Amino acid sequence: AAVGELRYPRNLGANVTIPFKEEVLNFLDELDVVADDIGAANTIVKEDTALVGYNTDAPGFLRALREDGKFDPLGKGAMILGAGGAARAVCHALLSAGVSVLTLVNRSPDRAGELVEALRDKAANKGLRAHIEVADWGRPVVNAPLRGADLIVNCTSLGMKHSGQEKQSPLTSKQIPARALVCDLVYNPAQTPFLREAEAAGARTLGGLPMLVYQGAAAFEFWTGKEAPLDVMFETAREALAEG
């Protein structure tokens, strides 16, 4: 990518598995309201003879944002990098929490445009007032949506360990506004290239581990009917990531 442009993955490494959160909908009997709203499911529960899809990413992300990032989305501007299943969940969570501006950036403008139209429809149906737009991935750093973002979330696989883009960041420190909270959904490694660039810019950061644990805890409770042991889950996740 040219200097001053967002970078986007072209080829994933052979060891990287990306969950098919949208494709799995074709194999489910029912969806809960959140999964249906988002158009993606990451948790499947067998209820009697039916396979029911749930989405725990949205509440998991919002919990991480509020509890670990100390960030309230109400009235804020957010930029989302990516337009896949994780991005759908993040957008849903942010709209539900009252963001005022939501900007999507994706290498495929058509895919981002489709998601924006769906989000606009949902926002209108629910009476949510938010400006939802698409920004070209190749725009230079001076574009207004990036400068005005209170929150920037990476929902791509850039920076993921053992991938072909392990050392890449979607933005440089010069592009990241110091006023923003920068969140990377990539949780391995804990300190991604994107988060290092954000720290160099003077921005606050939030890694992907809290969302991973919180969404997993919600899934655990769907499957078992018991309260999830969050302390144990965080400790085990950190140990696993430290090992590899």
C-alpha positions, -999 to 999 in steps of 0.1 A, spaced: 0 0 0 11 36 -6 21 58 22 -9 75 39 -33 47 29 -50 20 49 -36 -15 44 -57 -46 39 -48 -83 39 -45 -100 5 -35 -135 14 -40 -153 47 -14 -177 60 -22 -215 59 -24 -217 97 -50 -190 101 -87 -200 105 -113 -173 100 -148 -183 114 -176 -184 90 -201 -164 111 -223 -154 81 -221 -186 61 -232 -207 91 -267 -191 90 -276 -213 61 -273 -244 83 -293 -232 113 -330 -236 121 -335 -204 141 -317 -172 151 -321 -151 182 -330 -114 177 -294 -102 180 -279 -127 156 -307 -121 131 -302 -83 134 -264 -86 128 -266 -113 102 -239 -134 118 -238 -161 145 -209 -173 165 -227 -195 191 -249 -225 183 -272 -241 208 -293 -272 203 -328 -265 217 -349 -296 215 -343 -306 179 -335 -272 165 -301 -256 160 -304 -220 172 -278 -193 164 -268 -166 188 -243 -138 185 -222 -131 217 -197 -109 199 -218 -77 201 -224 -78 239 -189 -91 244 -174 -62 225 -196 -36 243 -187 -50 277 -150 -48 268 -153 -13 255 -171 -1 286 -154 -21 314 -118 -24 300 -116 5 276 -135 29 299 -153 42 268 -189 52 265 -200 52 228 -230 75 233 -227 105 210 -192 95 198 -178 89 163 -164 55 154 -144 42 125 -146 4 117 -119 -13 96 -134 -43 79 -169 -54 69 -171 -91 79 -190 -109 106 -170 -93 135 -175 -58 120 -212 -65 117 -213 -73 154 -193 -43 164 -214 -19 143 -246 -34 159 -232 -29 194 -221 7 187 -254 16 171 -273 1 200 -251 21 224 -259 54 206 -229 64 185 -236 95 164 -212 87 135 -203 53 122 -178 51 93 -170 18 76 -137 12 57 -132 -20 37 -110 -29 7 -142 -40 -11 -164 -9 -13 -193 -30 -25 -192 -52 6 -189 -21 29 -217 -4 10 -241 -34 15 -234 -34 52 -239 3 55 -273 1 37 -283 -27 61 -272 -7 91 -291 23 79 -323 3 75 -319 -12 110 -312 22 125 -342 37 109 -365 9 120 -353 13 156 -355 51 156 -317 54 160 -302 87 148 -267 80 136 -248 91 105 -236 59 88 -211 62 59 -184 44 38 -149 58 35 -126 46 7 -98 24 21 -73 42 -2 -80 77 10 -51 97 23 -46 102 60 -62 137 60 -97 124 54 -122 139 79 -138 106 92 -104 95 106 -95 128 121 -129 130 138 -129 95 152 -132 90 189 -129 52 184 -111 31 158 -117 -6 157 -97 -31 136 -120 -59 126 -96 -74 100 -70 -101 104 -41 -77 99 -14 -82 126 -26 -117 135 1 -141 147 10 -169 123 -6 -151 94 9 -136 62 1 -102 77 16 -108 112 38 -77 111 13 -53 94 -9 -26 108 -39 -10 90 -28 25 101 5 42 110 11 63 141 9 94 119 -26 85 108 -40 78 143 -55 107 162 -41 109 198 -76 116 211 -90 82 199 -94 49 217 -79 23 194 -92 -12 196 -78 -43 179 -100 -74 178 -69 -94 170 -59 -109 204 -28 -129 194 -3 -113 198 -15 -93 228 4 -63 215 -3 -61 178 14 -38 153 -17 -17 152 -17 -12 190 20 -3 189 13 23 163 -16 37 184 6 39 215 33 58 194 5 82 184 -3 88 221 -37 71 218 -53 49 244 -55 12 234 -77 -19 239 -66 -53 229 -88 -81 217 -86 -104 247 -114 -89 268 -139 -92 240 -127 -128 233 -133 -137 270 -166 -119 274 -181 -133 243 -169 -168 253 -183 -163 288 -217 -155 272 -215 -186 251 -206 -207 281 -237 -194 299 -259 -203 269 -245 -238 268 -244 -246 306 -269 -223 322 -242 -214 347 -223 -182 355 -190 -181 336 -158 -181 357 -143 -150 342 -111 -149 364 -103 -185 353 -111 -177 317 -88 -147 316 -60 -165 333 -62 -195 310 -64 -174 279 -33 -153 289 -14 -185 296 -24 -200 263 -13 -169 244 20 -167 262 27 -203 252 22 -197 215 
